[in-house]
Amino acid sequence: MKILVLSNLYPPDIIGGYELGCKQVVDTLRKNGHEVRVLTSTPRVAVAAVDEPHVLRRLHLSDLWYNATRGASHPAVNKVWDVDSNWFSAHNVHALIQEVEAFRPDVVYPWMLLGLGGLGLLGCLEFLGVPWVWHLMDEVPVQLCSTGLLRNL
């Protein structure tokens, strides 16, 4: 089976559980004979080069997502960042369309979508008619549908 994994971060660029769990699942799927590609963001900071041709670092991670200073800007700027982070990123939808056309996955397996304009990515998959199965943890769907209301929780 051809599986396209979507994740905002992927090792060696990590924060915690999502990224590590995603890599473990990807490694296991590959060991079991599946053709797996990971579409993720460019690293937030310099990381050691890892030779993983199946990992494509082409997505843009919003400046708002997981930024300790978020909320320090003008409220209008914060709303624009919320939209880019949670609702829609034209850059990332474009990158997803390109990868779906090139790879032709049987299924897309989204993981952590915060910071990527996650709702736009899911809407894109629906529009293209590509089957997808979302790995849900935490309250990500609620956060994707918010505009900063959960920012301080």
C-alpha positions as CSV (number, residue, x, y, z in Angstrom):
1,M,0.0,0.0,0.0
2,K,1.2,3.5,-0.8
3,I,0.8,5.8,2.3
4,L,1.4,9.5,2.5
5,V,2.0,10.7,6.1
6,L,1.4,14.3,6.9
7,S,3.0,15.8,10.1
8,N,4.0,19.3,11.2
9,L,7.3,18.0,12.6
10,Y,9.3,14.9,12.0
11,P,12.6,13.7,13.7
12,P,15.2,14.9,14.1
13,D,13.0,18.0,14.5
14,I,10.9,17.1,17.6
15,I,9.1,18.5,20.5
16,G,7.7,15.2,21.9
17,G,5.3,12.4,21.5
18,Y,3.6,13.1,18.2
19,E,6.9,13.2,16.2
20,L,8.4,10.2,17.9
21,G,5.2,8.2,17.6
22,C,4.9,9.1,13.9
23,K,8.4,8.0,13.1
24,Q,7.9,4.7,14.9
25,V,4.7,4.0,12.9
26,V,6.4,5.1,9.6
27,D,9.4,2.8,10.3
28,T,7.0,-0.1,11.2
29,L,4.9,0.4,8.1
30,R,8.0,0.5,5.9
31,K,9.4,-2.7,7.5
32,N,6.1,-4.4,6.7
33,G,6.5,-3.7,3.0
34,H,4.4,-0.5,2.6
35,E,5.7,2.3,0.5
36,V,5.5,5.3,2.8
37,R,6.4,9.0,2.2
38,V,6.3,11.7,4.9
39,L,5.4,15.2,3.9
40,T,6.5,17.5,6.8
41,S,7.8,21.0,7.4
42,T,11.3,22.4,7.0
43,P,13.1,22.2,10.4
44,R,12.5,25.0,12.8
45,V,16.2,25.1,13.7
46,A,19.3,23.6,12.2
47,V,19.3,19.8,12.6
48,A,21.8,17.2,11.6
49,A,21.2,16.0,8.1
50,V,19.5,12.6,8.0
51,D,19.5,10.5,4.8
52,E,15.8,9.6,4.5
53,P,14.7,10.0,0.9
54,H,11.2,9.1,1.9
55,V,10.9,12.2,4.1
56,L,10.0,15.4,2.1
57,R,10.5,18.6,4.1
58,R,8.4,20.9,1.9
59,L,5.7,22.3,4.2
60,H,5.8,25.7,5.9
61,L,5.2,25.7,9.7
62,S,3.4,28.8,10.8
63,D,5.3,31.3,12.9
64,L,2.5,31.2,15.4
65,W,2.5,27.6,16.2
66,Y,4.3,26.6,19.3
67,N,5.9,30.1,19.7
68,A,6.3,31.2,23.2
69,T,5.9,34.9,22.2
70,R,2.6,34.3,20.3
71,G,0.0,36.7,21.3
72,A,2.5,39.5,21.6
73,S,1.6,41.0,18.2
74,H,-1.3,43.2,17.2
75,P,-4.6,41.3,17.5
76,A,-5.2,41.6,13.7
77,V,-1.8,40.0,13.1
78,N,-2.6,37.2,15.6
79,K,-5.8,36.4,13.7
80,V,-3.9,36.2,10.4
81,W,-1.4,33.8,12.0
82,D,-4.3,31.8,13.5
83,V,-5.7,31.3,10.0
84,D,-2.3,30.3,8.6
85,S,-1.7,28.0,11.4
86,N,-5.1,26.3,11.8
87,W,-7.3,27.0,8.8
88,F,-5.5,27.4,5.6
89,S,-2.0,27.7,4.2
90,A,-1.9,28.1,0.4
91,H,1.7,27.0,0.3
92,N,1.0,23.8,2.1
93,V,-2.1,23.0,0.1
94,H,0.0,23.5,-3.1
95,A,2.7,21.2,-1.7
96,L,0.2,18.5,-0.8
97,I,-1.4,18.6,-4.2
98,Q,2.0,18.2,-5.9
99,E,2.8,15.3,-3.7
100,V,-0.5,13.6,-4.2
101,E,-0.1,13.9,-8.0
102,A,3.5,12.6,-7.9
103,F,3.1,9.8,-5.4
104,R,-0.6,8.7,-6.0
105,P,-1.1,7.4,-2.4
106,D,-3.7,4.8,-1.6
107,V,-4.3,6.7,1.6
108,V,-3.1,9.8,3.4
109,Y,-2.3,9.4,7.1
110,P,-2.3,12.9,8.8
111,W,-0.8,13.2,12.2
112,M,-0.2,16.6,13.9
113,L,-1.7,19.3,11.6
114,L,-1.4,22.4,13.9
115,G,0.8,25.0,12.3
116,L,0.2,23.7,8.8
117,G,-3.2,25.2,8.0
118,G,-4.6,21.7,8.9
119,L,-8.3,22.3,8.0
120,G,-7.2,23.4,4.5
121,L,-5.1,20.2,4.1
122,L,-8.0,18.0,5.1
123,G,-10.4,20.0,2.8
124,C,-8.0,19.6,0.0
125,L,-7.9,15.8,0.5
126,E,-11.7,15.7,0.5
127,F,-11.9,17.8,-2.7
128,L,-9.3,15.5,-4.4
129,G,-11.2,12.4,-3.3
130,V,-8.1,11.0,-1.6
131,P,-8.9,8.6,1.3
132,W,-7.4,9.7,4.6
133,V,-7.2,8.4,8.2
134,W,-6.4,10.9,10.9
135,H,-4.2,9.9,13.8
136,L,-6.0,11.7,16.6
137,M,-4.3,12.6,19.9
138,D,-4.9,15.5,22.3
139,E,-7.5,18.1,21.3
140,V,-6.2,18.9,17.8
141,P,-9.5,19.0,16.0
142,V,-10.8,21.6,18.5
143,Q,-7.6,23.6,18.2
144,L,-7.8,23.6,14.4
145,C,-11.3,25.0,14.6
146,S,-10.3,27.8,17.1
147,T,-9.0,31.3,16.5
148,G,-6.9,31.7,19.6
149,L,-9.6,30.9,22.1
150,L,-7.5,28.1,23.5
151,R,-4.2,29.9,23.3
152,N,-3.8,30.3,27.1
153,L,-5.1,26.9,28.2
